[in-house]
Amino acid sequence: MKVAVIGKSGQLSFELSRLLKDNVTFLGRDDTDITNETVLFKTLRSLSPDVIINASAYTAVDKAEEDIDACYAINKKAVAHLAQYCAETGAFMVHVSTDYVFNGLKGAPYSTDDSIEPQGVYGSSKAEGEKALLDILPDASCLIRTAWVYSAHGNNFVKTMLRLMADKPQLGIIDDQVGTPTWAKGLAQACVSAAENKTVGVFHWTDEGVASWYDFALAIQELGIEKGLLNKVIPVLPIPSSNYPTPAKRPHYSVLDKTTAREAFASVHPTHWRKQLSSMMDELKEQN
C-alpha cells in the first residue's frame, strides 16, 4: 500500500510518521500546492498513491474569521481537489474533520448522522470540505471527525498550559466548554486502520471520557507536578467563556459519539483521555 500524507508539520502528521514507516510520502507546502489542482495532480501522479490521508487543515480558529479565503482554500477547495484525484485514479481517501461542524447546543454526544450547524468560518469551511468529499467520493472515503487534539509535537493546549503554569502566579481557565481531549497518536492509529482496511463512511474519533478545559488544565498541572515537568502548584480558577471573548464562537458541548468507530476501527482501542495525557506527558519528560 502506497500512502501519500497531505501535511508534514502538524501534530497528526508527526504521529502518522511514527506509524507509517514504508511506502509513505509526506507532502508539505514546499512539496506541492494543495489549493492548485494542476500542481497537486502532477505531484500525486508522480507518486501514484493507493491511499491519501489528508492531515492538513487551516486550524487557526480565530484568525479564520478574517482570513476567510485562505481558510476555505485549504479546508474546502483542497479537499475537493484531493477527492477528485481519488475519483479519477481509484485511490482511497482518509480525511480528518472537526467537532466545530456542530453548534454545541445538543447537550449530549453528537452522533455521525446529527445535522451540522457550524458557528464560525473555521467550522463552516470544514463542513464545506466534508460536503465536497462526500459528494465527489462517497464510496471510497473515510471521514473522521475529532476534537481537542494535542501531542508532544507542535503547539497545543497541553504545552501552552505547562508553559503558563511555570511562568504565571495564577490562571483562569474556561469551565463551560465541554468536549474530549484527544492524543494525536490514537487519532493517527484510527487513520491508519481506515487506510489499511479501506473503511468507508463517517466516523467520530476522540479519546474516551469528557472534560471541560478547566478539568483538562487541572489534570495537566497534577500530572506535570507528578512527572517533574512543573516544580510548583499555582491556583487554577474556573471562569465562564463570557470572561474570555474570542473572535470565533466555540461550541459549548461537543462530545462526539464513537459507537460506530469502536467497531470500524476495532484494532484501535479508545483509551480514557487522562491515561492518554499521562502517556503523552511521559514523552515530553523524555524530551526534556
C-alpha positions, -999 to 999 in steps of 0.1 A, spaced: 0 0 0 15 33 -11 3 62 11 5 99 5 0 120 36 -10 156 30 6 177 57 41 175 70 45 197 101 13 191 121 6 170 151 -13 143 132 14 141 105 40 137 133 22 107 148 15 92 113 52 94 105 59 72 136 33 46 125 39 46 87 74 36 80 73 22 45 58 33 12 47 66 25 54 102 13 46 133 34 37 163 13 42 198 28 40 233 14 74 230 -2 64 198 -20 31 208 -36 2 233 -36 -29 216 -24 -50 246 -34 -39 244 -71 -54 214 -88 -29 213 -116 1 214 -93 -14 189 -69 -24 164 -95 11 165 -111 26 158 -77 2 130 -69 5 113 -103 43 111 -98 37 92 -66 6 72 -77 -6 65 -41 -32 39 -33 -44 59 -3 -43 96 6 -45 107 42 -54 144 45 -38 155 77 -36 192 66 -60 219 77 -63 256 84 -68 254 122 -63 290 134 -99 293 145 -99 330 155 -76 341 126 -100 324 102 -127 349 110 -107 374 89 -85 351 68 -116 337 51 -102 330 16 -71 311 29 -92 291 53 -117 280 26 -89 273 1 -73 247 25 -104 233 43 -128 231 13 -111 237 -21 -81 214 -14 -103 187 -1 -123 188 -33 -91 186 -53 -79 156 -34 -113 138 -36 -114 145 -74 -79 130 -78 -90 99 -59 -122 96 -80 -102 98 -112 -75 73 -102 -93 49 -79 -73 59 -48 -89 58 -13 -90 89 9 -90 94 46 -99 129 57 -100 145 92 -126 170 102 -138 186 134 -163 189 162 -167 226 151 -192 215 124 -217 212 152 -234 241 170 -226 227 205 -262 231 218 -273 194 218 -262 187 254 -255 150 246 -228 133 225 -231 141 187 -237 110 165 -223 109 130 -257 115 114 -266 145 136 -272 176 115 -243 200 113 -246 237 120 -211 254 122 -209 287 141 -179 303 125 -156 305 95 -134 276 105 -163 252 112 -181 263 80 -150 257 59 -146 223 74 -183 215 69 -179 225 32 -149 203 29 -169 174 43 -197 180 18 -172 182 -11 -156 149 -1 -189 131 3 -203 145 -29 -173 135 -50 -160 104 -33 -189 88 -13 -178 52 -18 -141 54 -14 -135 78 15 -134 77 53 -143 110 71 -131 111 107 -143 140 130 -121 146 160 -116 173 187 -92 189 211 -61 173 196 -27 175 212 7 157 210 43 161 222 50 178 188 39 213 178 18 239 197 -13 228 216 -32 233 249 -11 209 269 22 225 261 7 260 265 -6 252 299 27 238 311 45 269 299 19 293 316 19 272 348 56 276 350 55 314 344 23 327 359 12 331 395 -24 321 387 -45 311 357 -82 313 348 -95 286 326 -129 283 309 -151 257 325 -183 260 304 -170 244 272 -171 206 273 -155 181 250 -129 153 249 -91 158 247 -75 136 220 -39 125 218 -29 126 182 -13 92 185 -47 75 189 -62 96 160 -33 85 138 -39 49 146 -76 53 136 -65 69 103 -41 41 96 -67 15 103 -91 33 79 -64 34 52 -54 -3 56 -90 -16 56 -105 10 32 -131 18 58 -159 37 41 -182 61 60 -183 90 85 -169 83 120 -161 101 152 -128 96 170 -116 111 202 -102 96 234 -128 83 259 -144 104 286 -154 141 288 -138 172 303 -141 210 304 -110 230 295 -108 236 333 -108 199 340 -81 194 314 -59 221 328 -62 207 363 -51 173 351 -22 188 332 -10 205 363 -14 174 385 4 152 361 30 179 354 39 180 391 39 142 393 63 138 364 86 167 373 76 189 343 64 215 368 80 224 401 52 244 417 14 244 421 -4 276 412 -41 284 416 -61 274 385 -96 291 386 -127 282 367 -141 311 346 -170 314 322 -163 318 285 -180 352 286 -150 364 306 -127 354 277 -143 366 245 -128 354 212 -134 364 176 -147 329 168 -176 313 187 -167 279 203 -192 250 208 -202 248 244 -207 210 243 -190 190 215 -185 154 229 -185 130 199 -203 96 200 -178 70 189 -201 40 188 -196 32 152 -159 40 153 -152 14 180 -165 -13 157 -150 1 125 -115 6 140 -116 -25 162 -78 -28 163 -75 6 179 -88 6 214 -101 40 227 -85 50 260 -96 75 286 -82 109 279 -65 112 313 -45 80 307 -36 92 272 -25 126 286 -2 108 311 14 88 283 20 119 262 35 137 291 59 108 296 71 116 261 75 152 270 96 143 300 118 121 278 124 151 255 135 174 284 
